[in-house]
């Protein structure tokens, strides 16, 4: 399966099934809103194929080192960061009226396959009609695609069990490291402990 810039696709994440398109495609962005029956102005998260790609795409504070980011994204998290700190062009339709962009990264063969075709980050939002529960099973995801999004590519999950169904923990940062937890996921305590590492005193040699 090969996907093109304006294509929409359905794929499994670490928590729920998602739907996406390249961030460079206004057509794909509009189609996602149409499928989900939601506003075209609603900001969507952006998925990167690797944490290294994220690290190279933003001006992060020194404390938010690559190793810290790698551990952060292992905890079912979404990172909100100011758009002005981006090194890459993020289209206005990706963020709506927000001054922040929400970022995700998963170590997944499916994610890598999508990125290989697009060569761009892509939108990541839950596969569901707005107001309905997110989809966690492959059967439900397939039926959604068949009935509501037949034009969307479908990526099979290698996971036999249903996904967790829990929402990711969302943390919004400012460039001075001030942060706000916008939403708590099931691994919130681990996330809080990891956040505190940003403010730990360096160990004396």
N, CA, C and O atoms as a DFTB+ gen file, in Angstrom:
820 C
 N C O
     1  1       0.842      -1.195       0.000
     2  2       0.000       0.000       0.000
     3  2       0.879       1.248       0.000
     4  3       1.779       1.393       0.827
     5  1       0.602       2.134      -0.935
     6  2       1.351       3.387      -1.005
     7  2       0.380       4.553      -0.870
     8  3      -0.627       4.613      -1.575
     9  1       0.681       5.471       0.029
    10  2      -0.212       6.609       0.247
    11  2       0.421       7.890      -0.294
    12  3       1.641       8.056      -0.293
    13  1      -0.444       8.781      -0.751
    14  2       0.000      10.047      -1.329
    15  2      -0.398      11.203      -0.405
    16  3      -1.138      11.018       0.562
    17  1       0.102      12.378      -0.720
    18  2      -0.019      13.538       0.162
    19  2      -1.457      13.842       0.567
    20  3      -1.707      14.144       1.734
    21  1      -2.403      13.771      -0.355
    22  2      -3.784      14.140      -0.042
    23  2      -4.617      12.983       0.508
    24  3      -5.798      13.156       0.809
    25  1      -4.010      11.810       0.639
    26  2      -4.757      10.641       1.115
    27  2      -5.048      10.719       2.610
    28  3      -4.294      11.313       3.381
    29  1      -6.157      10.105       2.994
    30  2      -6.514       9.935       4.407
    31  2      -6.310       8.468       4.752
    32  3      -6.555       7.592       3.922
    33  1      -5.863       8.197       5.971
    34  2      -5.590       6.813       6.361
    35  2      -5.993       6.562       7.807
    36  3      -6.011       7.472       8.635
    37  1      -6.312       5.316       8.083
    38  2      -6.739       4.866       9.411
    39  2      -5.681       3.908       9.936
    40  3      -5.235       3.018       9.212
    41  1      -5.279       4.082      11.183
    42  2      -4.153       3.314      11.708
    43  2      -4.234       3.194      13.235
    44  3      -4.888       4.014      13.879
    45  1      -3.580       2.187      13.820
    46  2      -3.581       2.030      15.276
    47  2      -2.491       2.870      15.933
    48  3      -1.379       2.965      15.414
    49  1      -2.806       3.474      17.065
    50  2      -1.793       4.159      17.877
    51  2      -1.526       3.296      19.108
    52  3      -1.861       2.111      19.117
    53  1      -0.933       3.873      20.135
    54  2      -0.660       3.129      21.365
    55  2      -1.872       3.063      22.283
    56  3      -1.876       2.289      23.241
    57  1      -2.901       3.859      22.009
    58  2      -4.056       3.907      22.913
    59  2      -5.388       3.647      22.205
    60  3      -6.217       2.889      22.708
    61  1      -5.596       4.267      21.048
    62  2      -6.846       4.109      20.290
    63  2      -6.517       4.079      18.794
    64  3      -5.382       4.336      18.394
    65  1      -7.514       3.766      17.982
    66  2      -7.329       3.875      16.536
    67  2      -7.376       5.347      16.130
    68  3      -8.123       6.141      16.702
    69  1      -6.571       5.689      15.139
    70  2      -6.485       7.074      14.706
    71  2      -6.777       7.231      13.227
    72  3      -6.816       6.257      12.475
    73  1      -6.978       8.469      12.828
    74  2      -7.159       8.811      11.420
    75  2      -6.266      10.010      11.124
    76  3      -6.144      10.916      11.949
    77  1      -5.646      10.018       9.957
    78  2      -4.697      11.091       9.681
    79  2      -4.519      11.370       8.202
    80  3      -5.088      10.698       7.342
    81  1      -3.710      12.385       7.938
    82  2      -3.264      12.744       6.590
    83  2      -2.013      13.598       6.761
    84  3      -1.702      14.033       7.870
    85  1      -1.308      13.835       5.682
    86  2      -0.117      14.685       5.752
    87  2      -0.476      16.080       6.259
    88  3      -1.533      16.611       5.917
    89  1       0.397      16.677       7.070
    90  2       0.123      18.033       7.561
    91  2       0.188      19.059       6.437
    92  3      -0.276      20.187       6.601
    93  1       0.760      18.679       5.297
    94  2       0.865      19.617       4.179
    95  2      -0.399      19.643       3.320
    96  3      -0.495      20.440       2.386
    97  1      -1.366      18.781       3.627
    98  2      -2.555      18.653       2.784
    99  2      -3.785      19.294       3.419
   100  3      -4.323      18.782       4.401
   101  1      -4.221      20.404       2.861
   102  2      -5.470      21.014       3.325
   103  2      -6.665      20.150       2.927
   104  3      -7.695      20.153       3.603
   105  1      -6.521      19.409       1.825
   106  2      -7.582      18.505       1.374
   107  2      -7.769      17.375       2.381
   108  3      -8.893      17.051       2.763
   109  1      -6.658      16.780       2.805
   110  2      -6.728      15.707       3.788
   111  2      -7.284      16.191       5.113
   112  3      -8.088      15.509       5.749
   113  1      -6.849      17.377       5.524
   114  2      -7.325      17.957       6.786
   115  2      -8.836      18.166       6.740
   116  3      -9.538      17.850       7.700
   117  1      -9.331      18.694       5.636
   118  2     -10.771      18.936       5.492
   119  2     -11.550      17.628       5.452
   120  3     -12.655      17.545       5.988
   121  1     -10.980      16.609       4.821
   122  2     -11.654      15.311       4.732
   123  2     -11.764      14.662       6.112
   124  3     -12.783      14.044       6.418
   125  1     -10.742      14.790       6.939
   126  2     -10.801      14.248       8.298
   127  2     -11.945      14.898       9.070
   128  3     -12.717      14.213       9.742
   129  1     -12.050      16.217       8.972
   130  2     -13.133      16.932       9.660
   131  2     -14.497      16.471       9.152
   132  3     -15.445      16.332       9.926
   133  1     -14.585      16.237       7.853
   134  2     -15.843      15.775       7.255
   135  2     -16.209      14.383       7.776
   136  3     -17.361      14.131       8.129
   137  1     -15.238      13.495       7.821
   138  2     -15.479      12.124       8.286
   139  2     -15.896      12.110       9.750
   140  3     -16.831      11.404      10.126
   141  1     -15.203      12.893      10.577
   142  2     -15.485      12.919      12.011
   143  2     -16.681      13.809      12.365
   144  3     -17.162      13.804      13.498
   145  1     -17.150      14.573      11.368
   146  2     -18.259      15.514      11.574
   147  2     -17.906      16.533      12.669
   148  3     -18.630      16.720      13.647
   149  1     -16.774      17.168      12.453
   150  2     -16.288      18.166      13.402
   151  2     -15.851      19.418      12.652
   152  3     -15.841      19.436      11.421
   153  1     -15.493      20.461      13.388
   154  2     -15.088      21.728      12.785
   155  2     -13.737      21.610      12.082
   156  3     -12.831      20.938      12.575
   157  1     -13.609      22.263      10.938
   158  2     -12.333      22.289      10.228
   159  2     -11.307      23.150      10.952
   160  3     -10.116      23.085      10.648
   161  1     -11.761      23.955      11.907
   162  2     -10.847      24.830      12.650
   163  2     -10.291      24.171      13.906
   164  3      -9.494      24.777      14.621
   165  1     -10.703      22.937      14.181
   166  2     -10.235      22.258      15.386
   167  2      -8.778      21.828      15.209
   168  3      -8.457      21.144      14.238
   169  1      -7.885      22.220      16.139
   170  2      -6.480      21.811      16.033
   171  2      -6.345      20.293      16.138
   172  3      -7.090      19.647      16.875
   173  1      -5.400      19.736      15.403
   174  2      -5.130      18.304      15.452
   175  2      -3.691      18.070      15.891
   176  3      -2.805      18.876      15.607
   177  1      -3.467      16.958      16.585
   178  2      -2.103      16.590      16.957
   179  2      -1.325      16.189      15.705
   180  3      -1.901      15.795      14.691
   181  1      -0.009      16.300      15.807
   182  2       0.861      15.942      14.692
   183  2       1.767      14.796      15.118
   184  3       2.424      14.864      16.157
   185  1       1.797      13.744      14.306
   186  2       2.604      12.559      14.587
   187  2       3.926      12.626      13.827
   188  3       3.961      12.915      12.631
   189  1       5.008      12.351      14.549
   190  2       6.329      12.245      13.946
   191  2       6.774      10.786      13.991
   192  3       6.362      10.030      14.870
   193  1       7.616      10.398      13.039
   194  2       8.055       9.008      12.953
   195  2       9.075       8.655      14.022
   196  3       9.236       7.485      14.368
   197  1       9.761       9.655      14.543
   198  2      10.756       9.389      15.581
   199  2      10.919      10.608      16.478
   200  3      10.630      11.735      16.078
   201  1      11.383      10.364      17.683
   202  2      11.636      11.464      18.614
   203  2      12.777      12.328      18.089
   204  3      12.798      13.538      18.314
   205  1      13.714      11.713      17.396
   206  2      14.818      12.481      16.825
   207  2      14.304      13.514      15.819
   208  3      14.822      14.628      15.743
   209  1      13.278      13.133      15.047
   210  2      12.670      14.087      14.111
   211  2      12.055      15.265      14.860
   212  3      12.180      16.414      14.437
   213  1      11.388      14.969      15.977
   214  2      10.803      16.039      16.797
   215  2      11.897      16.958      17.325
   216  3      11.797      18.182      17.238
   217  1      12.936      16.351      17.868
   218  2      14.037      17.116      18.467
   219  2      14.663      18.070      17.445
   220  3      15.050      19.188      17.783
   221  1      14.755      17.616      16.203
   222  2      15.369      18.435      15.154
   223  2      14.403      19.434      14.528
   224  3      14.805      20.266      13.715
   225  1      13.117      19.352      14.910
   226  2      12.100      20.208      14.296
   227  2      11.686      21.393      15.158
   228  3      10.918      22.249      14.718
   229  1      12.201      21.442      16.401
   230  2      11.824      22.516      17.321
   231  2      13.043      23.015      18.084
   232  3      14.020      22.289      18.270
   233  1      12.967      24.263      18.521
   234  2      13.992      24.828      19.399
   235  2      13.569      24.523      20.840
   236  3      12.802      25.276      21.440
   237  1      14.071      23.426      21.383
   238  2      13.725      23.040      22.746
   239  2      14.698      23.647      23.752
   240  3      15.860      23.882      23.421
   241  1      14.234      23.904      24.987
   242  2      15.155      24.327      26.040
   243  2      16.224      23.251      26.257
   244  3      15.999      22.074      25.979
   245  1      17.364      23.667      26.748
   246  2      18.479      22.736      26.953
   247  2      18.072      21.550      27.817
   248  3      18.526      20.427      27.597
   249  1      17.209      21.808      28.807
   250  2      16.807      20.742      29.730
   251  2      16.002      19.635      29.033
   252  3      16.021      18.482      29.465
   253  1      15.305      19.989      27.966
   254  2      14.496      19.002      27.238
   255  2      15.373      18.316      26.192
   256  3      15.182      18.480      24.987
   257  1      16.328      17.554      26.683
   258  2      17.289      16.884      25.817
   259  2      16.618      15.725      25.072
   260  3      15.500      15.326      25.398
   261  1      17.310      15.201      24.080
   262  2      16.766      14.110      23.277
   263  2      16.402      12.909      24.145
   264  3      15.340      12.312      23.969
   265  1      17.274      12.556      25.075
   266  2      17.008      11.396      25.936
   267  2      15.763      11.618      26.788
   268  3      14.976      10.693      26.994
   269  1      15.581      12.854      27.287
   270  2      14.387      13.154      28.092
   271  2      13.131      13.023      27.237
   272  3      12.134      12.454      27.680
   273  1      13.175      13.543      26.020
   274  2      12.027      13.459      25.122
   275  2      11.706      12.011      24.759
   276  3      10.536      11.634      24.685
   277  1      12.727      11.206      24.536
   278  2      12.498       9.796      24.198
   279  2      11.736       9.090      25.309
   280  3      10.806       8.331      25.037
   281  1      12.118       9.332      26.552
   282  2      11.420       8.709      27.682
   283  2      10.013       9.289      27.851
   284  3       9.088       8.566      28.221
   285  1       9.847      10.571      27.586
   286  2       8.541      11.219      27.708
   287  2       7.528      10.584      26.765
   288  3       6.398      10.301      27.163
   289  1       7.924      10.359      25.527
   290  2       6.978       9.849      24.533
   291  2       6.704       8.352      24.678
   292  3       5.854       7.810      23.971
   293  1       7.407       7.688      25.577
   294  2       7.107       6.279      25.868
   295  2       5.944       6.139      26.847
   296  3       5.488       5.027      27.115
   297  1       5.460       7.269      27.384
   298  2       4.478       7.251      28.473
   299  2       3.066       7.617      28.004
   300  3       2.286       8.179      28.773
   301  1       2.734       7.302      26.751
   302  2       1.401       7.599      26.201
   303  2       1.077       9.090      26.371
   304  3       0.113       9.465      27.038
   305  1       1.907       9.912      25.754
   306  2       1.834      11.361      25.971
   307  2       1.702      12.142      24.669
   308  3       2.043      11.666      23.586
   309  1       1.197      13.353      24.821
   310  2       1.182      14.360      23.762
   311  2       1.836      15.614      24.327
   312  3       1.521      16.037      25.439
   313  1       2.742      16.202      23.565
   314  2       3.475      17.389      24.000
   315  2       2.970      18.613      23.251
   316  3       2.987      18.641      22.020
   317  1       2.523      19.619      23.986
   318  2       2.141      20.890      23.387
   319  2       3.298      21.867      23.486
   320  3       3.871      22.039      24.562
   321  1       3.655      22.515      22.370
   322  2       4.801      23.427      22.370
   323  2       4.484      24.623      21.471
   324  3       3.754      24.476      20.490
   325  1       5.022      25.805      21.789
   326  2       4.707      26.998      20.991
   327  2       5.080      26.840      19.515
   328  3       6.168      26.366      19.188
   329  1       4.182      27.235      18.646
   330  2       4.445      27.158      17.206
   331  2       5.669      27.987      16.834
   332  3       6.423      27.617      15.933
   333  1       5.867      29.105      17.525
   334  2       6.989      29.990      17.185
   335  2       8.337      29.322      17.398
   336  3       9.348      29.796      16.881
   337  1       8.368      28.217      18.161
   338  2       9.622      27.509      18.401
   339  2       9.903      26.444      17.342
   340  3      10.904      25.732      17.420
   341  1       9.015      26.339      16.353
   342  2       9.179      25.317      15.321
   343  2      10.234      25.720      14.298
   344  3      10.315      26.881      13.897
   345  1      11.035      24.755      13.886
   346  2      12.013      24.966      12.821
   347  2      11.430      24.597      11.454
   348  3      12.010      24.921      10.418
   349  1      10.287      23.923      11.461
   350  2       9.658      23.500      10.214
   351  2       8.374      24.298       9.986
   352  3       7.820      24.879      10.920
   353  1       7.916      24.321       8.762
   354  2       6.683      25.043       8.436
   355  2       5.481      24.203       8.861
   356  3       5.310      23.073       8.404
   357  1       4.657      24.764       9.733
   358  2       3.432      24.102      10.168
   359  2       2.256      24.912       9.634
   360  3       2.065      26.056      10.047
   361  1       1.466      24.348       8.728
   362  2       0.357      25.096       8.119
   363  2      -0.647      25.583       9.157
   364  3      -0.842      24.949      10.193
   365  1      -1.276      26.708       8.869
   366  2      -2.233      27.301       9.796
   367  2      -3.399      26.374      10.078
   368  3      -3.928      26.356      11.190
   369  1      -3.810      25.591       9.061
   370  2      -4.959      24.711       9.273
   371  2      -4.655      23.598      10.279
   372  3      -5.574      22.949      10.778
   373  1      -3.383      23.375      10.578
   374  2      -3.023      22.323      11.530
   375  2      -3.293      22.724      12.976
   376  3      -3.491      21.868      13.838
   377  1      -3.299      24.020      13.233
   378  2      -3.376      24.486      14.621
   379  2      -4.572      25.382      14.908
   380  3      -4.800      25.751      16.060
   381  1      -5.341      25.738      13.881
   382  2      -6.504      26.595      14.104
   383  2      -6.090      27.940      14.674
   384  3      -5.189      28.594      14.149
   385  1      -6.745      28.352      15.746
   386  2      -6.449      29.635      16.381
   387  2      -5.408      29.512      17.494
   388  3      -5.056      30.506      18.129
   389  1      -4.918      28.302      17.730
   390  2      -3.989      28.075      18.839
   391  2      -2.583      28.562      18.505
   392  3      -2.169      28.543      17.346
   393  1      -1.855      28.998      19.529
   394  2      -0.449      29.370      19.381
   395  2       0.466      28.182      19.658
   396  3       1.690      28.310      19.639
   397  1      -0.140      27.030      19.915
   398  2       0.617      25.820      20.240
   399  2       0.354      24.737      19.199
   400  3      -0.679      24.732      18.529
   401  1       1.299      23.836      19.082
   402  2       1.115      22.645      18.266
   403  2       1.265      21.432      19.184
   404  3       2.152      21.397      20.036
   405  1       0.399      20.448      19.005
   406  2       0.446      19.226      19.809
   407  2       1.203      18.156      19.031
   408  3       0.915      17.901      17.861
   409  1       2.175      17.532      19.695
   410  2       3.123      16.642      19.032
   411  2       3.068      15.252      19.655
   412  3       2.954      15.110      20.873
   413  1       3.150      14.222      18.802
   414  2       3.225      12.844      19.272
   415  2       4.322      12.113      18.505
   416  3       4.714      12.526      17.414
   417  1       4.809      11.022      19.092
   418  2       5.732      10.130      18.397
   419  2       5.554       8.728      18.960
   420  3       5.478       8.543      20.175
   421  1       5.490       7.739      18.069
   422  2       5.356       6.346      18.483
   423  2       6.399       5.503      17.769
   424  3       6.674       5.702      16.586
   425  1       6.974       4.564      18.501
   426  2       7.909       3.614      17.897
   427  2       7.091       2.453      17.337
   428  3       6.920       1.426      17.994
   429  1       6.591       2.628      16.121
   430  2       5.653       1.682      15.527
   431  2       5.994       1.465      14.066
   432  3       6.309       2.415      13.348
   433  1       5.931       0.206      13.619
   434  2       6.200      -0.092      12.211
   435  2       5.175       0.580      11.302
   436  3       5.507       1.014      10.199
   437  1       3.925       0.666      11.768
   438  2       2.881       1.317      10.976
   439  2       3.207       2.796      10.778
   440  3       3.112       3.319       9.667
   441  1       3.591       3.462      11.866
   442  2       3.932       4.888      11.788
   443  2       5.106       5.105      10.835
   444  3       5.095       6.032      10.026
   445  1       6.110       4.250      10.936
   446  2       7.287       4.375      10.071
   447  2       6.924       4.150       8.606
   448  3       7.461       4.810       7.717
   449  1       6.003       3.209       8.362
   450  2       5.571       2.926       6.997
   451  2       4.847       4.125       6.389
   452  3       5.083       4.482       5.234
   453  1       3.968       4.740       7.171
   454  2       3.244       5.921       6.696
   455  2       4.222       7.056       6.397
   456  3       4.142       7.708       5.355
   457  1       5.142       7.275       7.330
   458  2       6.116       8.360       7.161
   459  2       7.003       8.109       5.943
   460  3       7.379       9.044       5.237
   461  1       7.332       6.846       5.703
   462  2       8.178       6.496       4.556
   463  2       7.522       6.934       3.253
   464  3       8.197       7.417       2.345
   465  1       6.201       6.765       3.163
   466  2       5.478       7.165       1.953
   467  2       5.329       8.682       1.847
   468  3       5.541       9.256       0.779
   469  1       4.966       9.327       2.951
   470  2       4.658      10.759       2.923
   471  2       5.889      11.650       2.984
   472  3       5.942      12.704       2.351
   473  1       6.885      11.208       3.761
   474  2       8.074      12.022       4.021
   475  2       7.717      13.340       4.705
   476  3       8.432      14.332       4.565
   477  1       6.616      13.345       5.439
   478  2       6.217      14.506       6.243
   479  2       5.571      14.001       7.525
   480  3       5.073      12.875       7.556
   481  1       5.567      14.808       8.587
   482  2       4.730      14.472       9.742
   483  2       3.268      14.433       9.289
   484  3       2.925      14.960       8.231
   485  1       2.412      13.804      10.101
   486  2       1.006      13.716       9.695
   487  2       0.076      13.907      10.881
   488  3       0.470      13.741      12.036
   489  1      -1.169      14.262      10.571
   490  2      -2.162      14.494      11.614
   491  2      -2.474      13.207      12.363
   492  3      -2.480      12.119      11.787
   493  1      -2.732      13.352      13.652
   494  2      -3.113      12.210      14.482
   495  2      -4.299      12.616      15.346
   496  3      -4.159      13.424      16.264
   497  1      -5.456      12.057      15.050
   498  2      -6.646      12.310      15.858
   499  2      -7.432      11.013      15.967
   500  3      -7.289      10.127      15.124
   501  1      -8.251      10.897      16.989
   502  2      -8.951       9.639      17.232
   503  2      -9.951       9.322      16.126
   504  3     -10.591      10.215      15.569
   505  1     -10.071       8.038      15.820
   506  2     -11.023       7.567      14.822
   507  2     -12.389       7.384      15.480
   508  3     -12.638       6.387      16.157
   509  1     -13.249       8.343      15.275
   510  2     -14.609       8.285      15.815
   511  2     -15.391       9.489      15.300
   512  3     -14.814      10.457      14.806
   513  1     -16.692       9.412      15.423
   514  2     -17.514      10.589      15.191
   515  2     -17.398      11.477      16.412
   516  3     -17.374      10.974      17.535
   517  1     -17.325      12.768      16.226
   518  2     -17.191      13.692      17.346
   519  2     -18.313      13.464      18.357
   520  3     -19.493      13.445      18.009
   521  1     -17.913      13.294      19.614
   522  2     -18.880      13.036      20.673
   523  2     -19.042      11.567      20.995
   524  3     -19.624      11.219      22.022
   525  1     -18.528      10.687      20.120
   526  2     -18.592       9.247      20.359
   527  2     -17.287       8.762      20.976
   528  3     -16.264       9.444      20.902
   529  1     -17.330       7.587      21.580
   530  2     -16.138       7.019      22.210
   531  2     -15.106       6.649      21.146
   532  3     -15.474       6.233      20.047
   533  1     -13.820       6.797      21.462
   534  2     -12.775       6.373      20.532
   535  2     -12.870       4.872      20.255
   536  3     -13.408       4.117      21.064
   537  1     -12.352       4.457      19.127
   538  2     -12.395       3.054      18.716
   539  2     -11.127       2.343      19.163
   540  3     -10.022       2.856      18.985
   541  1     -11.294       1.153      19.749
   542  2     -10.138       0.424      20.274
   543  2      -9.936      -0.944      19.625
   544  3      -8.875      -1.544      19.800
   545  1     -10.912      -1.452      18.886
   546  2     -10.772      -2.779      18.281
   547  2     -10.607      -2.676      16.768
   548  3     -11.111      -1.751      16.131
   549  1      -9.887      -3.651      16.209
   550  2      -9.661      -3.683      14.767
   551  2     -10.974      -3.828      14.008
   552  3     -11.163      -3.198      12.967
   553  1     -11.876      -4.648      14.519
   554  2     -13.166      -4.866      13.859
   555  2     -13.959      -3.565      13.780
   556  3     -14.510      -3.230      12.731
   557  1     -14.015      -2.831      14.895
   558  2     -14.724      -1.545      14.906
   559  2     -14.089      -0.561      13.923
   560  3     -14.787       0.145      13.196
   561  1     -12.755      -0.526      13.913
   562  2     -12.039       0.391      13.019
   563  2     -12.321       0.049      11.556
   564  3     -12.539       0.938      10.732
   565  1     -12.313      -1.248      11.244
   566  2     -12.578      -1.683       9.872
   567  2     -14.003      -1.327       9.453
   568  3     -14.230      -0.878       8.329
   569  1     -14.954      -1.526      10.351
   570  2     -16.347      -1.198      10.043
   571  2     -16.542       0.306       9.854
   572  3     -17.323       0.733       9.004
   573  1     -15.824       1.113      10.655
   574  2     -15.888       2.571      10.497
   575  2     -15.403       2.949       9.104
   576  3     -16.040       3.736       8.403
   577  1     -14.275       2.381       8.716
   578  2     -13.724       2.686       7.398
   579  2     -14.689       2.263       6.288
   580  3     -14.915       3.009       5.335
   581  1     -15.244       1.083       6.418
   582  2     -16.152       0.551       5.396
   583  2     -17.402       1.414       5.240
   584  3     -17.857       1.666       4.125
   585  1     -17.950       1.862       6.368
   586  2     -19.236       2.559       6.339
   587  2     -19.134       4.081       6.222
   588  3     -20.004       4.721       5.632
   589  1     -18.057       4.664       6.791
   590  2     -17.987       6.119       6.885
   591  2     -16.800       6.742       6.159
   592  3     -16.799       7.941       5.879
   593  1     -15.791       5.931       5.855
   594  2     -14.595       6.486       5.204
   595  2     -14.014       5.491       4.204
   596  3     -12.856       5.095       4.332
   597  1     -14.804       5.080       3.208
   598  2     -14.330       4.064       2.258
   599  2     -13.141       4.515       1.421
   600  3     -12.443       3.687       0.835
   601  1     -12.907       5.815       1.362
   602  2     -11.779       6.339       0.596
   603  2     -10.483       6.344       1.400
   604  3      -9.423       6.643       0.851
   605  1     -10.550       6.021       2.680
   606  2      -9.359       6.050       3.544
   607  2      -8.598       4.729       3.464
   608  3      -9.203       3.658       3.438
   609  1      -7.281       4.811       3.427
   610  2      -6.447       3.612       3.504
   611  2      -6.554       3.026       4.913
   612  3      -6.736       3.757       5.888
   613  1      -6.441       1.708       5.006
   614  2      -6.564       1.041       6.308
   615  2      -5.291       0.268       6.602
   616  3      -4.881      -0.591       5.821
   617  1      -4.666       0.578       7.736
   618  2      -3.454      -0.115       8.165
   619  2      -3.801      -1.102       9.267
   620  3      -4.299      -0.716      10.324
   621  1      -3.538      -2.374       9.017
   622  2      -3.836      -3.415       9.995
   623  2      -2.960      -3.253      11.234
   624  3      -1.837      -2.753      11.161
   625  1      -3.500      -3.687      12.371
   626  2      -2.734      -3.686      13.615
   627  2      -2.062      -5.036      13.796
   628  3      -2.657      -6.077      13.517
   629  1      -0.812      -5.013      14.269
   630  2      -0.118      -6.258      14.593
   631  2      -0.473      -6.752      15.987
   632  3      -0.075      -7.846      16.388
   633  1      -1.226      -5.936      16.722
   634  2      -1.624      -6.279      18.090
   635  2      -2.958      -7.009      18.049
   636  3      -3.933      -6.494      17.501
   637  1      -3.004      -8.200      18.622
   638  2      -4.221      -9.011      18.576
   639  2      -5.288      -8.480      19.527
   640  3      -6.479      -8.520      19.218
   641  1      -4.859      -7.987      20.679
   642  2      -5.812      -7.500      21.672
   643  2      -6.293      -6.100      21.311
   644  3      -5.677      -5.407      20.501
   645  1      -7.402      -5.696      21.924
   646  2      -7.880      -4.330      21.759
   647  2      -6.861      -3.356      22.343
   648  3      -6.109      -3.711      23.250
   649  1      -6.837      -2.140      21.828
   650  2      -5.981      -1.094      22.384
   651  2      -6.526      -0.660      23.737
   652  3      -7.657      -0.995      24.089
   653  1      -5.729       0.085      24.496
   654  2      -6.096       0.417      25.880
   655  2      -7.344       1.283      25.972
   656  3      -8.112       1.174      26.929
   657  1      -7.549       2.149      24.972
   658  2      -8.714       3.028      25.000
   659  2      -8.542       4.253      25.866
   660  3      -9.412       5.123      25.893
   661  1      -7.433       4.334      26.574
   662  2      -7.196       5.491      27.442
   663  2      -6.622       6.644      26.626
   664  3      -5.881       6.429      25.667
   665  1      -6.966       7.852      27.010
   666  2      -6.444       9.025      26.323
   667  2      -4.993       9.265      26.722
   668  3      -4.576       8.899      27.821
   669  1      -4.234       9.875      25.835
   670  2      -2.861      10.232      26.182
   671  2      -2.866      11.376      27.187
   672  3      -3.805      12.170      27.239
   673  1      -1.808      11.448      27.980
   674  2      -1.611      12.603      28.858
   675  2      -1.083      13.759      28.008
   676  3      -0.103      13.605      27.279
   677  1      -1.733      14.906      28.109
   678  2      -1.318      16.077      27.327
   679  2      -0.635      17.089      28.238
   680  3      -1.213      17.521      29.236
   681  1       0.589      17.465      27.897
   682  2       1.344      18.457      28.663
   683  2       1.754      19.587      27.728
   684  3       2.436      19.355      26.730
   685  1       1.340      20.805      28.050
   686  2       1.720      21.984      27.274
   687  2       2.872      22.697      27.968
   688  3       2.804      23.006      29.158
   689  1       3.928      22.953      27.209
   690  2       5.112      23.641      27.720
   691  2       5.241      25.032      27.116
   692  3       4.831      25.277      25.982
   693  1       5.819      25.934      27.895
   694  2       6.334      27.180      27.356
   695  2       7.844      27.031      27.218
   696  3       8.434      26.095      27.758
   697  1       8.455      27.939      26.507
   698  2       9.890      27.815      26.256
   699  2      10.730      28.003      27.512
   700  3      11.904      27.632      27.529
   701  1      10.145      28.577      28.569
   702  2      10.875      28.740      29.833
   703  2      10.662      27.558      30.772
   704  3      11.019      27.627      31.948
   705  1      10.078      26.464      30.256
   706  2       9.811      25.214      30.983
   707  2       8.573      25.261      31.874
   708  3       8.236      24.254      32.497
   709  1       7.885      26.406      31.951
   710  2       6.581      26.396      32.622
   711  2       5.681      25.422      31.864
   712  3       5.674      25.399      30.633
   713  1       4.928      24.625      32.609
   714  2       4.079      23.653      31.916
   715  2       2.728      23.518      32.600
   716  3       2.558      23.875      33.766
   717  1       1.775      22.994      31.844
   718  2       0.432      22.739      32.360
   719  2      -0.042      21.392      31.831
   720  3       0.014      21.136      30.628
   721  1      -0.504      20.541      32.724
   722  2      -1.065      19.254      32.315
   723  2      -2.514      19.491      31.897
   724  3      -3.371      19.776      32.733
   725  1      -2.777      19.372      30.608
   726  2      -4.102      19.666      30.061
   727  2      -5.061      18.483      30.203
   728  3      -6.272      18.666      30.332
   729  1      -4.507      17.272      30.176
   730  2      -5.334      16.077      30.306
   731  2      -4.504      14.962      30.920
   732  3      -3.346      14.769      30.549
   733  1      -5.089      14.232      31.851
   734  2      -4.385      13.146      32.529
   735  2      -4.769      11.802      31.915
   736  3      -5.950      11.467      31.818
   737  1      -3.759      11.037      31.501
   738  2      -3.963       9.688      30.989
   739  2      -3.699       8.665      32.075
   740  3      -3.500       9.018      33.237
   741  1      -3.698       7.402      31.697
   742  2      -3.566       6.336      32.697
   743  2      -2.161       6.255      33.301
   744  3      -1.987       5.653      34.360
   745  1      -1.155       6.852      32.646
   746  2       0.215       6.796      33.162
   747  2       0.646       8.151      33.731
   748  3       1.824       8.508      33.702
   749  1      -0.326       8.888      34.245
   750  2      -0.078      10.250      34.701
   751  2       0.983      10.331      35.787
   752  3       1.792      11.259      35.781
   753  1       1.003       9.384      36.718
   754  2       1.991       9.457      37.802
   755  2       3.406       9.304      37.264
   756  3       4.324       9.984      37.722
   757  1       3.585       8.413      36.293
   758  2       4.894       8.266      35.662
   759  2       5.277       9.547      34.923
   760  3       6.433       9.969      34.944
   761  1       4.303      10.148      34.280
   762  2       4.558      11.401      33.555
   763  2       4.982      12.498      34.524
   764  3       5.940      13.225      34.260
   765  1       4.271      12.620      35.647
   766  2       4.615      13.645      36.640
   767  2       6.036      13.448      37.156
   768  3       6.788      14.414      37.291
   769  1       6.403      12.211      37.441
   770  2       7.761      11.932      37.921
   771  2       8.797      12.309      36.865
   772  3       9.864      12.835      37.182
   773  1       8.464      12.032      35.614
   774  2       9.404      12.360      34.542
   775  2       9.527      13.868      34.357
   776  3      10.616      14.368      34.073
   777  1       8.437      14.589      34.511
   778  2       8.476      16.048      34.392
   779  2       9.397      16.662      35.434
   780  3      10.094      17.637      35.154
   781  1       9.400      16.099      36.624
   782  2      10.223      16.645      37.701
   783  2      11.721      16.505      37.412
   784  3      12.535      17.226      37.988
   785  1      12.080      15.586      36.531
   786  2      13.492      15.419      36.182
   787  2      14.048      16.657      35.473
   788  3      15.259      16.880      35.458
   789  1      13.164      17.450      34.893
   790  2      13.612      18.679      34.229
   791  2      14.177      19.687      35.215
   792  3      14.967      20.557      34.848
   793  1      13.766      19.562      36.465
   794  2      14.137      20.561      37.469
   795  2      15.078      20.003      38.535
   796  3      15.346      20.662      39.539
   797  1      15.576      18.786      38.313
   798  2      16.492      18.162      39.269
   799  2      17.864      18.813      39.180
   800  3      18.321      19.185      38.100
   801  1      18.510      18.946      40.326
   802  2      19.864      19.504      40.350
   803  2      20.831      18.516      39.714
   804  3      20.726      17.314      39.956
   805  1      21.771      18.998      38.906
   806  2      22.763      18.094      38.308
   807  2      23.553      17.362      39.383
   808  3      23.882      17.932      40.423
   809  1      23.853      16.104      39.126
   810  2      24.631      15.306      40.070
   811  2      26.093      15.716      40.012
   812  3      26.690      15.788      38.939
   813  1      26.660      15.984      41.183
   814  2      28.068      16.390      41.240
   815  2      28.969      15.229      40.848
   816  3      28.711      14.077      41.197
   817  1      30.032      15.552      40.117
   818  2      30.987      14.525      39.691
   819  2      32.073      14.377      40.735
   820  3      32.980      13.561      40.571
